[in-house]
Amino acid sequence: MSRYTIIDVDTHVTETPELWTSRAPASMRDRVPHVVVGRDGSQRWSMGQGSPLAHVGMTATAGVGSFKHPPKNYEEMHPGAYDAKARLKYMDEMGIWAMVMYPNVGGFGAQQFLKLNDPELMLTCVQIYNDWQTEWASADARRLLPITSIPFWDVDAAVKEVRRCAAMGHKGILFTGEPQYFGKPLLGDPHWNPLWQVAVDLDLPISFHIGSGDMAEGMVKERIKSYGRMATFAELAVDIFLRNGVQLNDLLMSGVLVRYPRIKFVSVESGIGWIPFVLEAMDYQFQGNSVREEHPEFELLPSEYFARNVYACYWFEQTAPRRLIDKIGVDNVLFETDFPHPTSLFGDEVHARIKSGLSDCEESVRHKILWENAQKLYKVTGPSADEMTQS
C-alpha cells in the first residue's frame, strides 16, 4: 500500500514571533513586524509601529479553533502550524508527501509590507522572510517547498530576489494579481517583462494567491456594520475567490501568455468551479469582438492559452471535481488543503473530501490531480521506495 498519495500545493506557515526582530539590523528592529501581547494574554502581530493586526492564531485554526474563536497564542495552535518537524509528522499521518508553503503576515502577495513606507525596510523584511522560510524548509527540502515573496514595488529588486531564492531551492514566485491596485502598471505592461523573463529562465511558476490585490478594506468595515462580522467574512471569502477570476481574465488578455509561451501561472486557493464559465465567456467575447483584428499575435483562443499556461487549485469543492474536470483540463488542476487556515481541510476531512469529490474520476485522473501535475510543476523529488511503502 502506498504511504503517500498527495502533493498539497497550498499551505501556510505561521511565522514565529521573533522572525523579523531577531534578524533585522538594529536600526530597523523597532519597525519590523513583531508580536504584541494584550491584557488577556492574547498575541497579535503588529506591522511596524502601526496598530496591531489579527491574532497570531487567526491563520492557524486547523483542529483547534475557528475563525470566530481562533487560538490566542502559539501554545493553543496545532504545532504543525509553526514547527517544521511537527508539520512533517502531520504530513506523514495524512499521506501527504510534500506541501507548497505561503506566508501570512506579509500578505498573500507581500503587499502588507507596503504599510512600512520605507523601501529599504520593506526589502529587508521580504528578504528576512525568504531566508527564514528557506531554513524552515530545510527540515526536509524535498517535502517542504518554499515560494519566493518578492518586493514587487521594485521590479529590478524583485528579479534579484527571485534569482537569490531560486539558488536556495525555492519552487515558485509569489506575485499580486492586481499590481494596478497598488499604483503599479497592469500585468500586460512591459514594466513587468524582467519578472516574466526570470520566471521563464528559471522555470518557476508564478502564483496569484487569493487576497493579493484589492481587499476593499473600507467596504469590509461597512459590511460588518450592516451584515455582521461572520456574514461579512463568509461573503468576503467567496468574493476573493472570484477576484482571482478577474485576475485570470486580465492575464488572458494581457498578452503575457502570448509573449512568453513557456511561462506558468497558478491561481492559488481560488477553487476551480468558476473556470469553465470564464473560459467560455472569454472565448465568446474574444471571437465576437474580433480581437485578432487588433492583435493578430493572439494565435490561440483564451481557453487555449489557459490550457497551455495556467493551473488552478481546489480543496473543498465537490461538484467541480466530479463534473467539470474535462472542461477545465485534467492537466491544469491541482489539489490543496490550505492547512492550517480557517477554511482548510484537516484530519479525516482531507480524504473524505477527496474520496467524494473525485468519486467519478478514473484512477489516472485522480493521480494527476493529487500528485502528478504538482510533481511536474514544482519539480518535486519523490520518496524513496522504502519511504513510499507503508510500514
N, C-alpha and C positions, 0 to 999 in steps of 0.2 A: 504493500500500500504506500502511495506517495505521501510523504510527510508534508511537503509544501505544494500548494496549488494556486497561490495568489501572489501577484505583484501589485501592491497598493500604491496608486500614483498620486494620491493627495492626502498627506497627513501634516500635522503641525507639531512643532517642538516648543514647549513652554519655556521661554527664556528664563535663565536663573537670575536671582536678584542682583548679583554683583557683576553681571555680564559686561556692562559698559563702565561702571565705576572702577572696576579692578584693572581695566586695560587702557583707559583714556589717559592722555597726558595730564599732568597735574593742573595745567592752566584751563583744562576743559571739564574737569571732573565734576564741578558743581552744576554743569549744564547738560550733561548726558542723561538719557533715560535711567531712572532709578526707582526703587520701591519705597513707598512711604507707608507707615503703619498708623491706622486710625485708632480712635479711643477704644473701639470694641475689639481691637486686635486684628482686624482685617487688613490685608495688604493690597495696595493698589499701585499701579505704575503711574509715574509722573514723567511727562516729556519735557526735559529741561527744567526750567523754572516756572512752567505753566501749571494749570490746575491738574489735580490727579485725574487719571483716566479710569478705565474699568478695573474691577477687582482682578487680581492675578489669576484667580480661578475661573474667570468668565470664559476663557478659552480652553479650559481643562475640566469639563464636567463629566466626561465619559465614565460611567459606572459609579459615580459618587455624588452627582448633583444634577442640576438643570439650569437652564438659562435664568429662570426665576430665582433659583436658590443655588448659586454657584459656590464652590469651595472658597473659604475666606483666606486660606493660606496654602502653602505648599504641602503641609502635613496632611491636609484634607484631600489632596488630589490623588488620582491614580499615579503611582510613581513612574510609570512609563511615559507620563506627560513630559517630564523634565530629566529623567535619568536614562542614559542610553542602555545600560545593562538591563534595567527593568523593561525598557521598550523591546529589546531583543527577546527577553523571556516571554513577554506578552505575544510577540510575533510567532514564537515557537508554538505557543498554546493555540494560536488561531490558524496555523498552517500558512502564515504569510512569510514569504521568503524575503522580500525587500519592500521598503517604504520610501517614497519620494517625500521630501520634507520642505515645508514652507513656514514663514515667520508669522508672528502675531504683532508684537509691539511696534515695529517699524511700518506696519501696514502691509496689505496684501500686494502692494506694488511699490513698497518703500516710500509711499507718499507722506506718511506721518512725519518723516524726518524734515520735511519742508517747514514744519512748525518751529524748528530751531532757528531759522532765519540767519544762518551763518554757513556759507558754502564749505568752509574748511571743516567745521564741526560736523556738518551733515555727511560729508565724505568720510570723515573719521569714524562716525557711527556705523555707516554701511560696511566699511572695511572691518571694523571690530566684530560686527555681527557675522560676516562671512568667515572670518578666521575662527570664531567660536563654533560656528556650525560645522566647519571642517574638522575641528578637534572632536566635537561631539560624535560625528560620524565615524571617527577612527576606531570606535569600539568594534566595528566590523564594516569596513568601507565597501564591501561587496553588497551589503544589505541596507545600509543607511545612506540615502542618496541626496546630497545637498543640491539646492538650486540657488544660483547666484542672485542676490539682491543687487541692484545697480543704482548709482546716482544719476537717474535718467535726466535730471535737470542740467547735466553737463555731458553731452554725448561722447566727447573725447575721453573724459574720465570714466564713463561707463564702459567704453570699449577696453580701456586698460584694465578695469576691474574684471571684466569677463575673461580676458586673457590670463590674468593673475590667478583667478579662481579655477579656471579650466586646468591649469597646471597643477592645481591641488586636488583635482579629481571631481570637480563639480559636474553635474549632469544636465544642467539647463540654465536658462536665463529668465528671471522674473521681470516683467515689464508691465506698466499700466496700459490697458487697452484704450484709454482715453487721455492721451497726453495733452490734448487741447483744453481739457478741464483745468489743467494746472498752468495754462498760459504758454504751452509749447505747441509746435506745429502738429498738424494732423499726421496720421500714420503714413499717408502717401507722399508727404513732403520729402524732398531729397535730404533734408536735415538729418533724417534717421538712417540714411544709406550706410554710414560706417557701422552702425549697430547690426543692420541686416547682414552686411558682408562678413562681420566677425562671426555671427551665428552660423553662416554657411561655411566659412573657412574651418571652424572648429566642430561643425556638425552637431550643434547644440540646439534643441528645441526651445522656443520662446513661449513662456506661459503667460496667458491672460487669466489670472486668478480673479474670481468674483470679488467685488469690493475694492477694486484697484483704481476706480475712477470716481465718477460723480455719485457721492453717497447722499446728496441732498440733506445735509445735516439740519438745516433750518426747517425743512419740511418735516423731518422726523420729530422735531420738538412740537410742531403744530399738530401732527397726527396723534402724538401721545396725549396732548390736551383734549383732543376730540374723541379718539378711539379707545384710549387706554394703552398702557405700556405693552402688554403681551400681544394684543391685537396688532399694534403697530409693528412690533418686531416680526410677527408672522407675515404681515404684508411686505415688510422690508426684505425678508428672506427670499420671497418669490420675485420681488422687484429686481434684486441684484442678479438673480439667475437670468432674467430677461435682459438686463443691461448687457450681459455678455452676448446676447443675440444681437443687440445694437452694435456692439464692437465687432462681431463677426461680419455683420452687414457692411460696416465701414471697411474692414480689412479686404473683403471680396471685391470692392470697387476701388480700392486704393491704388491698385497697380503693383503693389509689393509682390504679390504672388506671380505676377507676370514677369517682373524684372529678376526675381530670384526663384527660379523653378525648383531649386533643391531645399528651400527654406521650410522649416516646420514650425507650426504654431499649435498650442494646446489650450483649449478652453477648459479651465480648471474649476471644479466644484459647481458647475453650471447646470448639470444634468444634460440629457440628450433628447427629450421628447419634443422640444420645440424646433429641433434642427430640420426635420423634413419640411415643415411649413416654410421656414426661412429660405431653404434652398429652392423649393418650388416657386415661392414668390419672387425670389431674386432672378431665377431663370426667366420667369414670365415677364417681369419688368425689363430685364436686360434685352430680351428679344423684341418686346413690344415697343421699346423706346429706341431701338436701333443703335445701341451703344457702340457697336463696331464701326458705324459710320464716323463716329467721333474718335474712337480708339481702336483702330484696326489691329493694334498689338494684342488685344484680347482674343487669342485664338481659341480659347475654351469657354464653356459656359461657367457661370459662378459655381454651380454644383460640381463641375469637373475640377475646378481649382480646389474646392473643399476636399474632394476625394484624394487629390494629389498631395495636399499640403497641410491639412488641418485635422486635429484629433479633438475628441471631447470625452469627458469623464462622467460616469454616473455612479450612484450609490443606492439611494432609497427606492428608485423607480421600479415599478412592476409592469406597467403597460408597455413602455417603450422597448425594454429588452425582449419582450415576448412578441411584439407586433411590428416594430419599426426598424429593426436592425438592418434589414435589406435596403430600406430607404435611406439610412444614414451611411451604411457601408461597414461591413464587419471589420475591415482593416483600420477603421477610424475610431473605434470605441475602446475606451479604457475603463478599468474599474478602480474605485477608491472607497475608503471608509470615512475619511475626514477625521479620524481619531486625533485628538480627544475632544473635539469641539461639541457644542450642544446639539448640533444636528447629525452627529456622527453615528455610524453603526458601531456597536460594541458587543463583545461577547457572542452569545448564541445568535444574536440578530444578524451578524455578518453572514453566516452560512445559511440561515433561514431565508434572508432576502435574496441571496444568490440562487438558492435552490428553486424558489418560487418564481423569481424574475426570469431565469434562464431555462425554465422547465420545458419550453417548446423548442429549445435550440439543440442542434446536434453537438456532440462532444467536441468536434473540431472547432465549432464556433465558440463554445464555452472556453476552450483553451486559448484561443486568440484573444478574447476579451479579458480573461483573468490573468493571462501570462504572456503569450507570445508577442502581442503588439507592444506591450510595455517593455519587454526584454529587448526587443529590437530598437525601439525609440531611445531608450536610456542606456543601451549597451550594458545590460546587467549581466554580471558574472554569476552564473547559476551555481547551485550547491553541488558538492561532490556526490558521487554515488552513495557513499556512506551517509552523508547528511540528508540525502533525499529519501532514504529508506527509513520507515517507521521502526523505532527500536522497541 
